[in-house]
């Protein structure tokens, strides 16, 4: 217990030091808004591998899509869930076993299948920059422009001032790594998270492509 509290405290101290250093150095971005916005992680957590890459193969659309590695990761959970259902069910119907094996099958298999479904739903959700209409949105369907209360509202690309790259130190009992966020910085100081994964080089490459198309700078504090 005390060891976990110590680790959490050390993580908080390290994040505070990094946040202070980043705030002290944001003057290099030469923009007043850079000194007003937050420089702490916008989205907690993150992965230690590349989950999304920018697809710029279409003329008017720039889309962040889930990578093969991300889909494979989701598939492992789904496969484990199917095995968790199939094996106990096969044993139950072919051998004289207790009813609790069925309960185990639905609990174990259901948890993994449910987790894989949720990961697939959220991780494969496209992040779309529509250059023709000048909008950014997150989702499989373009949201209604009038729906300002949507969880994933339509963002006017003209309101994007910069692209922000920051890192977060992820620490658990089994692993320690950095995850990197790409956020949109809007004129009013609001930040919108686009992607968050563990490969900084891939993130920087995608940010540069996006920066060129949107005509805004990259504020890289990673």
Secondary structure by P-SEA (a helix, b strand, c coil): caaaaaaaaaaaaaaaaaaaaaaacccccccccccccccccccccccccccbbbbcccccbbbbcccaaaaaaaaaaaaaaaaaccaaaaaaaaccccaaaaaaaaaaaaaaaaaaaaaaaccccccccccccccccccccccccccccccccccccccccbbbbbbbbbbcccbbbbbbbbbbbccccbbbbccccccaaaaaaaaaaaaaaacccccccc
